[in-house]
């Protein structure tokens, strides 16, 4: 931060896992205020979220891609909850078609986000120039108004509920009496003002890997 015009950090897998922890825990504790977020997506992964079997991901399927876009849309919405602007990097595979790439760009544009093709694997630095410029422009735009998702003075069970409902889209959280007792014990011992770190599946936004 002290020696570069821009600092890029890889903040972990997905906006419901790595980014939530990075923005709620690390940035808060370290006093960091990000200027922009890059959400990396692949057309293959979005088609899988749309119901396509792994063996068939190389075949064009705009219908599955549009269905799977709901996953990416949720990540974009999650980042916005922290007051941060984002850009989507489409990590290009050789099987991606022009039609599929155009569809992702349109779907992102429809919800107010830009999707930029990233061809670093095939073209090296030359293939990521457009993405780099878009990220720099977004970082310099002044659109960022970073804030954590929850306040530290909330009770621990309320912090858990906030993350689960806001980020994982849960309707509610049920905490077993034994777990609730542990949370109260943490609070009584002076740990109530700490942030919460939750472990969950990386395969979906919910608790259910499928």
Order of alpha helices (4+ residues) and beta strands (2+ residues): alpha-beta-alpha-alpha-beta-alpha-beta-alpha-alpha-alpha-alpha
